[in-house]
Amino acid sequence: MRQNPVSFIEMDFTIITPSLNYGKFLEDCLASVAGQEGVSLEHLVIDGGSSDDSAEIAARFPHAVWSQGKDKGMSDAINKGFQRAKGNWVMWLNADDRLKPEVLGRMLAALTASSADVVYGDWDFIDADGKHLRTVKSPSWSRFVHVHHHCFVGSTAAFYRKSTVIDPGYRLREDFHYVMDGEFYARLDSLGKRFEHHPVVVADLAQVAAATLAAAGLLVVGKLALTLRQYNAQQEWS
């Protein structure tokens, strides 16, 4: 991994990977971050107490900062990463997802030029064997579409500006174990945060995991809908 030296003053990216017994996927995820060039980064792996070989796999990657301990779920694990983040831009990358080669270097120029608080790209769906299924190209931000149709911003392809999103203390709601990203985006939008789409395929997203989360998300759809209506009441549609 040939990266720019990390200054104690400034770092380009913090990548947060929550994981629990995902050792069979973790190596590809970590390798995809280790291979990024031309950027400074930290990769925080927040493990909830895996009993598989996750720790041994993480130890093979010197760039990864491993932390293991009991948590209250995925949102709590990601929030722990948010709390420790040092990079100017913060993202989370699930343990069964992987960054595209050299994508952080490509994104850095767009992020540097942007005045948005959240910048998001596109992604590829992959199957359990890592084979490409289809590319998802996101539209420009629309609160109406996000709330009334679906969350179209892939969490694995979104970057949060540390100074305006993470530093002020915005965190995932830990009572949301699914679709926590959808709630997070709606809340940030209601607070006036700006979203911007950049047409770069950022990452590979495991379709199996996405389908599982989508099905499970139906269990909380009522709670999510009520929450989004509350945000809607705070601000007119744009």
DRENVEXTOR-377036 format. One line per 4 residues: number of its first residue (from 1); for each residue x, y, z of N, C-alpha, C. Coordinates in nm, 3 decimals, always signed. Layout:
% DRENVEXTOR-377036
NUM	X Y Z X Y Z X Y Z  ...
END
This chain:
% DRENVEXTOR-377036
1	+0.085 -0.118 +0.000 +0.000 +0.000 +0.000 +0.088 +0.124 +0.000  +0.091 +0.197 -0.109 +0.172 +0.318 -0.117 +0.079 +0.438 -0.096  +0.084 +0.491 +0.023 -0.001 +0.602 +0.058 +0.081 +0.720 +0.103  +0.022 +0.838 +0.096 +0.091 +0.955 +0.145 +0.113 +0.944 +0.295
5	+0.223 +0.995 +0.347 +0.246 +0.989 +0.491 +0.132 +1.055 +0.567  +0.091 +0.991 +0.678 -0.021 +1.042 +0.756 +0.029 +1.149 +0.851  -0.021 +1.269 +0.836 +0.016 +1.378 +0.925 -0.066 +1.370 +1.052  -0.005 +1.409 +1.165 -0.081 +1.412 +1.289 -0.182 +1.526 +1.287
9	-0.169 +1.616 +1.190 -0.261 +1.728 +1.181 -0.380 +1.694 +1.090  -0.354 +1.627 +0.980 -0.460 +1.608 +0.881 -0.452 +1.471 +0.817  -0.567 +1.410 +0.794 -0.579 +1.280 +0.730 -0.697 +1.288 +0.634  -0.686 +1.224 +0.519 -0.792 +1.233 +0.419 -0.917 +1.157 +0.458
13	-0.901 +1.031 +0.495 -1.016 +0.943 +0.513 -1.008 +0.861 +0.642  -1.125 +0.838 +0.700 -1.143 +0.733 +0.799 -1.243 +0.633 +0.742  -1.203 +0.507 +0.735 -1.291 +0.399 +0.691 -1.328 +0.318 +0.815  -1.457 +0.298 +0.837 -1.504 +0.222 +0.953 -1.569 +0.093 +0.905
17	-1.521 -0.019 +0.956 -1.579 -0.149 +0.921 -1.631 -0.218 +1.045  -1.764 -0.225 +1.062 -1.822 -0.304 +1.170 -1.825 -0.451 +1.129  -1.800 -0.539 +1.224 -1.794 -0.680 +1.186 -1.828 -0.769 +1.304  -1.891 -0.882 +1.273 -1.917 -0.986 +1.373 -1.923 -1.119 +1.301
21	-1.818 -1.201 +1.320 -1.809 -1.333 +1.258 -1.821 -1.327 +1.106  -1.757 -1.228 +1.046 -1.755 -1.212 +0.901 -1.616 -1.239 +0.844  -1.541 -1.326 +0.912 -1.406 -1.355 +0.869 -1.394 -1.402 +0.725  -1.495 -1.472 +0.676 -1.487 -1.526 +0.539 -1.491 -1.416 +0.434
25	-1.536 -1.297 +0.472 -1.539 -1.183 +0.379 -1.433 -1.078 +0.412  -1.387 -1.077 +0.535 -1.308 -0.965 +0.586 -1.178 -0.943 +0.510  -1.114 -1.049 +0.467 -0.986 -1.034 +0.397 -1.000 -0.950 +0.271  -1.104 -0.978 +0.191 -1.124 -0.900 +0.069 -1.153 -0.754 +0.100
29	-1.230 -0.731 +0.205 -1.262 -0.593 +0.246 -1.134 -0.519 +0.285  -1.054 -0.579 +0.372 -0.932 -0.514 +0.419 -0.833 -0.494 +0.305  -0.822 -0.591 +0.216 -0.730 -0.579 +0.103 -0.771 -0.465 +0.011  -0.902 -0.443 -0.003 -0.949 -0.336 -0.092 -0.912 -0.198 -0.038
33	-0.903 -0.186 +0.094 -0.862 -0.060 +0.154 -0.709 -0.047 +0.151  -0.640 -0.156 +0.182 -0.494 -0.154 +0.183 -0.437 -0.117 +0.047  -0.509 -0.148 -0.059 -0.459 -0.122 -0.194 -0.481 +0.020 -0.244  -0.547 +0.104 -0.165 -0.571 +0.242 -0.208 -0.439 +0.319 -0.208
37	-0.420 +0.403 -0.308 -0.295 +0.477 -0.322 -0.321 +0.628 -0.333  -0.220 +0.706 -0.292 -0.225 +0.850 -0.309 -0.311 +0.923 -0.208  -0.351 +0.856 -0.101 -0.433 +0.919 +0.002 -0.378 +0.877 +0.139  -0.412 +0.957 +0.240 -0.382 +0.917 +0.378 -0.512 +0.869 +0.440
41	-0.505 +0.759 +0.515 -0.627 +0.703 +0.571 -0.599 +0.624 +0.697  -0.705 +0.601 +0.771 -0.706 +0.504 +0.880 -0.825 +0.412 +0.856  -0.807 +0.285 +0.893 -0.915 +0.187 +0.874 -0.945 +0.126 +1.010  -1.058 +0.164 +1.067 -1.097 +0.117 +1.199 -1.191 -0.002 +1.185
45	-1.147 -0.118 +1.231 -1.230 -0.238 +1.228 -1.288 -0.257 +1.367  -1.419 -0.241 +1.380 -1.487 -0.247 +1.509 -1.560 -0.381 +1.516  -1.502 -0.474 +1.590 -1.555 -0.610 +1.597 -1.636 -0.628 +1.725  -1.752 -0.691 +1.710 -1.842 -0.707 +1.824 -1.818 -0.829 +1.910
49	-1.705 -0.899 +1.887 -1.674 -1.017 +1.967 -1.679 -1.145 +1.886  -1.618 -1.143 +1.768 -1.621 -1.258 +1.678 -1.554 -1.380 +1.740  -1.610 -1.497 +1.710 -1.551 -1.623 +1.755 -1.486 -1.698 +1.639  -1.485 -1.638 +1.520 -1.422 -1.702 +1.404 -1.278 -1.651 +1.391
53	-1.223 -1.654 +1.272 -1.082 -1.617 +1.251 -1.065 -1.470 +1.214  -1.161 -1.385 +1.245 -1.155 -1.244 +1.207 -1.030 -1.175 +1.260  -0.996 -1.199 +1.387 -0.881 -1.132 +1.447 -0.751 -1.170 +1.376  -0.738 -1.298 +1.342 -0.618 -1.344 +1.273 -0.608 -1.282 +1.134
57	-0.721 -1.270 +1.068 -0.722 -1.209 +0.935 -0.683 -1.063 +0.943  -0.741 -0.991 +1.037 -0.711 -0.848 +1.051 -0.563 -0.826 +1.083  -0.502 -0.918 +1.156 -0.362 -0.904 +1.195 -0.268 -0.908 +1.074  -0.315 -0.959 +0.962 -0.232 -0.966 +0.841 -0.223 -0.830 +0.770
61	-0.302 -0.734 +0.814 -0.309 -0.606 +0.745 -0.263 -0.495 +0.841  -0.139 -0.451 +0.826 -0.085 -0.351 +0.919 -0.162 -0.219 +0.919  -0.231 -0.188 +0.812 -0.303 -0.061 +0.807 -0.428 -0.062 +0.895  -0.479 -0.181 +0.927 -0.607 -0.192 +0.998 -0.588 -0.173 +1.148
65	-0.674 -0.093 +1.208 -0.675 -0.073 +1.353 -0.789 -0.157 +1.410  -0.752 -0.267 +1.475 -0.850 -0.364 +1.523 -0.895 -0.330 +1.663  -1.027 -0.334 +1.684 -1.084 -0.312 +1.816 -1.195 -0.413 +1.836  -1.191 -0.486 +1.946 -1.290 -0.591 +1.969 -1.354 -0.573 +2.107
69	-1.483 -0.589 +2.112 -1.555 -0.578 +2.238 -1.704 -0.585 +2.214  -1.776 -0.618 +2.316 -1.921 -0.630 +2.305 -1.982 -0.496 +2.270  -2.080 -0.497 +2.180 -2.151 -0.375 +2.146 -2.300 -0.402 +2.143  -2.376 -0.299 +2.113 -2.522 -0.310 +2.113 -2.577 -0.329 +1.972
73	-2.490 -0.362 +1.879 -2.533 -0.384 +1.742 -2.452 -0.302 +1.644  -2.490 -0.311 +1.517 -2.412 -0.250 +1.410 -2.405 -0.098 +1.425  -2.517 -0.034 +1.458 -2.517 +0.112 +1.471 -2.423 +0.156 +1.582  -2.423 +0.085 +1.692 -2.333 +0.117 +1.804 -2.188 +0.102 +1.760
77	-2.157 -0.006 +1.686 -2.020 -0.028 +1.640 -1.974 +0.086 +1.548  -2.060 +0.127 +1.456 -2.024 +0.236 +1.364 -2.006 +0.366 +1.441  -2.094 +0.390 +1.538 -2.082 +0.512 +1.619 -1.950 +0.515 +1.695  -1.902 +0.400 +1.740 -1.772 +0.395 +1.806 -1.663 +0.439 +1.710
81	-1.677 +0.398 +1.585 -1.581 +0.442 +1.483 -1.591 +0.591 +1.457  -1.715 +0.642 +1.449 -1.734 +0.786 +1.431 -1.663 +0.864 +1.542  -1.674 +0.813 +1.663 -1.617 +0.883 +1.777 -1.465 +0.893 +1.768  -1.401 +0.794 +1.706 -1.255 +0.789 +1.698 -1.200 +0.848 +1.569
85	-1.286 +0.879 +1.475 -1.242 +0.917 +1.340 -1.156 +1.043 +1.341  -1.051 +1.040 +1.258 -0.960 +1.152 +1.244 -0.958 +1.208 +1.101  -1.010 +1.132 +1.005 -1.003 +1.175 +0.866 -1.098 +1.290 +0.836  -1.061 +1.370 +0.736 -1.149 +1.480 +0.693 -1.282 +1.429 +0.640
89	-1.278 +1.309 +0.581 -1.399 +1.245 +0.529 -1.411 +1.106 +0.591  -1.531 +1.071 +0.632 -1.556 +0.946 +0.705 -1.659 +0.864 +0.628  -1.635 +0.735 +0.619 -1.732 +0.645 +0.557 -1.731 +0.514 +0.633  -1.838 +0.436 +0.616 -1.831 +0.300 +0.669 -1.842 +0.201 +0.555
93	-1.763 +0.096 +0.569 -1.753 -0.009 +0.467 -1.781 -0.141 +0.536  -1.893 -0.202 +0.503 -1.929 -0.328 +0.569 -1.826 -0.436 +0.541  -1.818 -0.532 +0.631 -1.712 -0.633 +0.624 -1.723 -0.720 +0.499  -1.840 -0.729 +0.439 -1.855 -0.808 +0.316 -1.860 -0.720 +0.192
97	-1.823 -0.593 +0.206 -1.813 -0.502 +0.092 -1.666 -0.472 +0.065  -1.638 -0.407 -0.046 -1.499 -0.376 -0.080 -1.493 -0.253 -0.169  -1.392 -0.171 -0.146 -1.371 -0.052 -0.228 -1.318 -0.090 -0.366  -1.352 -0.010 -0.464 -1.295 -0.027 -0.597 -1.149 +0.019 -0.596
101	-1.065 -0.040 -0.680 -0.923 -0.001 -0.684 -0.907 +0.149 -0.712  -0.821 +0.214 -0.633 -0.783 +0.355 -0.651 -0.899 +0.453 -0.642  -1.012 +0.410 -0.589 -1.129 +0.497 -0.591 -1.116 +0.614 -0.493  -1.047 +0.595 -0.381 -1.034 +0.706 -0.286 -0.954 +0.821 -0.346
105	-0.852 +0.789 -0.423 -0.776 +0.893 -0.492 -0.863 +0.968 -0.591  -0.950 +0.895 -0.661 -1.040 +0.959 -0.757 -1.142 +1.046 -0.686  -1.191 +0.998 -0.573 -1.293 +1.073 -0.501 -1.236 +1.195 -0.430  -1.111 +1.189 -0.392 -1.054 +1.296 -0.310 -1.063 +1.432 -0.380
109	-1.035 +1.435 -0.510 -1.043 +1.562 -0.583 -1.184 +1.618 -0.580  -1.284 +1.531 -0.600 -1.423 +1.576 -0.597 -1.464 +1.622 -0.458  -1.419 +1.549 -0.356 -1.452 +1.586 -0.219 -1.389 +1.720 -0.181  -1.265 +1.739 -0.224 -1.195 +1.864 -0.193 -1.265 +1.984 -0.256
113	-1.319 +1.963 -0.376 -1.386 +2.073 -0.447 -1.530 +2.095 -0.401  -1.585 +2.000 -0.327 -1.725 +2.005 -0.289 -1.746 +2.089 -0.163  -1.863 +2.153 -0.155 -1.903 +2.222 -0.033 -2.013 +2.145 +0.041  -2.045 +2.025 -0.008 -2.152 +1.945 +0.052 -2.105 +1.880 +0.182
117	-2.203 +1.839 +0.262 -2.174 +1.770 +0.387 -2.168 +1.619 +0.368  -2.245 +1.570 +0.272 -2.246 +1.427 +0.238 -2.228 +1.416 +0.088  -2.128 +1.344 +0.046 -2.104 +1.318 -0.097 -2.114 +1.168 -0.118  -2.193 +1.129 -0.217 -2.214 +0.985 -0.239 -2.196 +0.952 -0.386
121	-2.154 +0.827 -0.410 -2.133 +0.780 -0.545 -2.223 +0.663 -0.578  -2.179 +0.582 -0.671 -2.254 +0.466 -0.718 -2.186 +0.339 -0.665  -2.246 +0.225 -0.693 -2.186 +0.100 -0.646 -2.228 -0.017 -0.734  -2.155 -0.126 -0.723 -2.187 -0.251 -0.791 -2.242 -0.352 -0.691
125	-2.347 -0.422 -0.728 -2.391 -0.536 -0.650 -2.307 -0.658 -0.692  -2.264 -0.735 -0.593 -2.190 -0.859 -0.620 -2.262 -0.974 -0.548  -2.238 -1.096 -0.597 -2.300 -1.212 -0.532 -2.208 -1.266 -0.422  -2.245 -1.378 -0.363 -2.170 -1.434 -0.251 -2.028 -1.475 -0.290
129	-2.007 -1.496 -0.419 -1.873 -1.533 -0.469 -1.793 -1.413 -0.518  -1.848 -1.294 -0.501 -1.778 -1.173 -0.542 -1.792 -1.138 -0.688  -1.884 -1.204 -0.758 -1.902 -1.178 -0.901 -2.000 -1.062 -0.922  -1.969 -0.980 -1.023 -2.051 -0.863 -1.052 -2.191 -0.904 -1.097
133	-2.293 -0.837 -1.041 -2.431 -0.861 -1.080 -2.487 -0.743 -1.159  -2.477 -0.623 -1.103 -2.528 -0.505 -1.173 -2.471 -0.379 -1.107  -2.474 -0.271 -1.181 -2.428 -0.142 -1.131 -2.549 -0.057 -1.095  -2.542 +0.008 -0.981 -2.649 +0.097 -0.937 -2.599 +0.241 -0.945
137	-2.666 +0.321 -1.028 -2.630 +0.462 -1.044 -2.734 +0.547 -0.971  -2.689 +0.618 -0.870 -2.780 +0.696 -0.787 -2.816 +0.828 -0.854  -2.936 +0.879 -0.827 -2.975 +1.011 -0.877 -2.926 +1.120 -0.783  -2.948 +1.244 -0.823 -2.921 +1.356 -0.734 -3.013 +1.347 -0.612
141	-2.974 +1.413 -0.506 -3.050 +1.403 -0.382 -3.192 +1.458 -0.397  -3.288 +1.381 -0.346 -3.427 +1.424 -0.340 -3.485 +1.375 -0.209  -3.526 +1.469 -0.125 -3.587 +1.431 +0.002 -3.716 +1.353 -0.023  -3.793 +1.396 -0.122 -3.921 +1.330 -0.152 -3.898 +1.183 -0.188
145	-3.806 +1.158 -0.280 -3.779 +1.020 -0.320 -3.725 +0.939 -0.202  -3.636 +0.998 -0.125 -3.576 +0.926 -0.013 -3.681 +0.884 +0.089  -3.773 +0.974 +0.120 -3.872 +0.944 +0.223 -3.987 +0.860 +0.171  -4.039 +0.893 +0.051 -4.161 +0.830 +0.002 -4.137 +0.705 -0.082
149	-4.015 +0.685 -0.127 -3.989 +0.569 -0.211 -3.886 +0.475 -0.147  -3.762 +0.516 -0.140 -3.661 +0.428 -0.082 -3.533 +0.507 -0.058  -3.448 +0.450 +0.027 -3.316 +0.507 +0.049 -3.227 +0.468 -0.069  -3.189 +0.566 -0.149 -3.113 +0.536 -0.271 -2.965 +0.571 -0.259
153	-2.922 +0.614 -0.142 -2.781 +0.642 -0.117 -2.720 +0.519 -0.051  -2.626 +0.455 -0.119 -2.561 +0.338 -0.062 -2.466 +0.378 +0.049  -2.483 +0.320 +0.167 -2.397 +0.357 +0.280 -2.251 +0.327 +0.249  -2.227 +0.225 +0.169 -2.090 +0.187 +0.137 -2.029 +0.276 +0.029
157	-2.107 +0.373 -0.021 -2.058 +0.465 -0.123 -2.074 +0.610 -0.081  -2.091 +0.634 +0.049 -2.118 +0.770 +0.099 -2.004 +0.817 +0.189  -1.973 +0.945 +0.177 -1.866 +1.007 +0.255 -1.924 +1.124 +0.334  -1.892 +1.129 +0.463 -1.943 +1.234 +0.551 -1.830 +1.329 +0.587
161	-1.857 +1.457 +0.572 -1.757 +1.557 +0.608 -1.743 +1.559 +0.760  -1.624 +1.536 +0.808 -1.604 +1.524 +0.952 -1.639 +1.654 +1.025  -1.601 +1.767 +0.969 -1.618 +1.894 +1.039 -1.764 +1.934 +1.057  -1.853 +1.887 +0.967 -1.992 +1.931 +0.973 -2.091 +1.820 +1.008
165	-2.047 +1.695 +1.002 -2.136 +1.582 +1.033 -2.089 +1.506 +1.158  -1.963 +1.470 +1.160 -1.912 +1.387 +1.270 -1.877 +1.472 +1.393  -1.803 +1.579 +1.373 -1.760 +1.662 +1.487 -1.877 +1.722 +1.566  -1.986 +1.765 +1.501 -2.098 +1.818 +1.579 -2.173 +1.711 +1.659
169	-2.138 +1.584 +1.637 -2.197 +1.478 +1.717 -2.313 +1.403 +1.656  -2.336 +1.417 +1.525 -2.444 +1.342 +1.462 -2.404 +1.194 +1.453  -2.491 +1.109 +1.502 -2.462 +0.966 +1.510 -2.583 +0.885 +1.462  -2.558 +0.759 +1.430 -2.667 +0.668 +1.397 -2.752 +0.643 +1.521
173	-2.879 +0.629 +1.502 -2.967 +0.593 +1.613 -2.949 +0.445 +1.645  -2.912 +0.415 +1.766 -2.879 +0.278 +1.804 -3.003 +0.191 +1.824  -3.122 +0.253 +1.825 -3.244 +0.173 +1.830 -3.286 +0.128 +1.691  -3.213 +0.174 +1.588 -3.233 +0.125 +1.452 -3.125 +0.022 +1.422
177	-3.164 -0.103 +1.412 -3.069 -0.208 +1.378 -3.067 -0.237 +1.228  -3.165 -0.185 +1.156 -3.173 -0.195 +1.011 -3.213 -0.057 +0.958  -3.185 -0.034 +0.830 -3.213 +0.094 +0.762 -3.171 +0.215 +0.846  -3.066 +0.196 +0.924 -3.016 +0.308 +1.006 -2.960 +0.419 +0.918
181	-2.911 +0.382 +0.800 -2.859 +0.485 +0.709 -2.972 +0.572 +0.655  -3.087 +0.511 +0.624 -3.200 +0.588 +0.575 -3.247 +0.691 +0.675  -3.255 +0.651 +0.800 -3.294 +0.745 +0.905 -3.190 +0.855 +0.920  -3.063 +0.816 +0.914 -2.953 +0.911 +0.932 -2.956 +1.018 +0.824
185	-2.975 +0.976 +0.698 -2.976 +1.072 +0.588 -3.095 +1.167 +0.600  -3.211 +1.115 +0.634 -3.329 +1.199 +0.647 -3.310 +1.301 +0.759  -3.249 +1.259 +0.867 -3.226 +1.350 +0.979 -3.127 +1.459 +0.940  -3.018 +1.419 +0.873 -2.920 +1.519 +0.830 -2.983 +1.619 +0.735
189	-3.066 +1.569 +0.643 -3.133 +1.658 +0.549 -3.224 +1.756 +0.623  -3.297 +1.708 +0.723 -3.387 +1.795 +0.797 -3.312 +1.903 +0.874  -3.185 +1.878 +0.901 -3.102 +1.975 +0.972 -3.029 +2.070 +0.877  -3.059 +2.056 +0.749 -3.002 +2.148 +0.651 -2.870 +2.104 +0.591
193	-2.830 +1.980 +0.613 -2.705 +1.932 +0.555 -2.724 +1.910 +0.405  -2.619 +1.941 +0.329 -2.625 +1.932 +0.183 -2.570 +1.800 +0.133  -2.643 +1.740 +0.038 -2.603 +1.614 -0.024 -2.563 +1.640 -0.168  -2.462 +1.566 -0.215 -2.416 +1.582 -0.353 -2.378 +1.445 -0.409
197	-2.424 +1.419 -0.530 -2.390 +1.293 -0.597 -2.271 +1.313 -0.689  -2.178 +1.219 -0.685 -2.064 +1.220 -0.777 -2.063 +1.087 -0.851  -2.069 +1.088 -0.984 -2.089 +0.965 -1.061 -1.964 +0.878 -1.074  -1.921 +0.823 -0.962 -1.809 +0.728 -0.959 -1.855 +0.602 -0.887
201	-1.824 +0.486 -0.943 -1.857 +0.359 -0.875 -1.756 +0.340 -0.763  -1.801 +0.352 -0.641 -1.713 +0.356 -0.525 -1.678 +0.218 -0.473  -1.777 +0.127 -0.470 -1.756 +0.003 -0.397 -1.840 -0.110 -0.453  -1.807 -0.231 -0.408 -1.888 -0.350 -0.432 -1.971 -0.377 -0.308
205	-2.101 -0.396 -0.327 -2.193 -0.422 -0.217 -2.249 -0.563 -0.232  -2.241 -0.641 -0.127 -2.289 -0.780 -0.132 -2.440 -0.783 -0.140  -2.493 -0.836 -0.249 -2.638 -0.836 -0.268 -2.707 -0.925 -0.166  -2.644 -1.035 -0.125 -2.706 -1.125 -0.027 -2.733 -1.050 +0.103
209	-2.632 -0.978 +0.150 -2.648 -0.903 +0.274 -2.751 -0.792 +0.256  -2.748 -0.725 +0.141 -2.841 -0.616 +0.117 -2.985 -0.666 +0.117  -3.007 -0.783 +0.055 -3.142 -0.840 +0.051 -3.189 -0.879 +0.190  -3.098 -0.933 +0.269 -3.132 -0.971 +0.407 -3.172 -0.849 +0.488
213	-3.094 -0.742 +0.475 -3.124 -0.619 +0.548 -3.254 -0.558 +0.500  -3.280 -0.565 +0.369 -3.403 -0.508 +0.317 -3.524 -0.582 +0.372  -3.516 -0.715 +0.376 -3.626 -0.794 +0.431 -3.646 -0.765 +0.578  -3.536 -0.761 +0.651 -3.545 -0.732 +0.794 -3.596 -0.591 +0.817
217	-3.563 -0.501 +0.725 -3.605 -0.362 +0.739 -3.756 -0.346 +0.736  -3.827 -0.442 +0.675 -3.972 -0.435 +0.673 -4.028 -0.438 +0.814  -3.954 -0.497 +0.907 -4.000 -0.506 +1.045 -4.003 -0.370 +1.113  -3.924 -0.276 +1.063 -3.918 -0.145 +1.126 -3.971 -0.035 +1.035
221	-4.039 -0.074 +0.928 -4.082 +0.027 +0.831 -4.180 +0.126 +0.894  -4.267 +0.079 +0.984 -4.360 +0.170 +1.049 -4.288 +0.272 +1.135  -4.190 +0.224 +1.209 -4.111 +0.313 +1.293 -4.035 +0.414 +1.209  -3.978 +0.367 +1.098 -3.904 +0.456 +1.009 -3.997 +0.560 +0.948
225	-4.113 +0.517 +0.902 -4.208 +0.609 +0.839 -4.250 +0.719 +0.936  -4.277 +0.681 +1.061 -4.315 +0.781 +1.161 -4.201 +0.879 +1.184  -4.079 +0.827 +1.192 -3.963 +0.913 +1.213 -3.944 +1.010 +1.098  -3.957 +0.961 +0.975 -3.938 +1.047 +0.858 -4.048 +1.153 +0.848
229	-4.169 +1.117 +0.889 -4.276 +1.217 +0.888 -4.245 +1.330 +0.986  -4.182 +1.295 +1.097 -4.142 +1.397 +1.193 -4.039 +1.491 +1.131  -3.944 +1.437 +1.057 -3.846 +1.522 +0.990 -3.912 +1.606 +0.883  -4.009 +1.545 +0.813 -4.083 +1.617 +0.709 -4.154 +1.738 +0.766
233	-4.208 +1.725 +0.886 -4.282 +1.833 +0.947 -4.192 +1.951 +0.983  -4.062 +1.924 +0.991 -3.968 +2.028 +1.030 -3.924 +2.115 +0.912  -3.949 +2.067 +0.790 -3.895 +2.137 +0.674 -3.982 +2.111 +0.552  -4.006 +2.211 +0.469 -4.083 +2.192 +0.348 -4.006 +2.110 +0.248
237	-4.081 +2.042 +0.160 -4.016 +1.963 +0.056 -3.938 +2.053 -0.038  -3.826 +1.999 -0.086 -3.750 +2.073 -0.187 -3.737 +1.987 -0.311
END
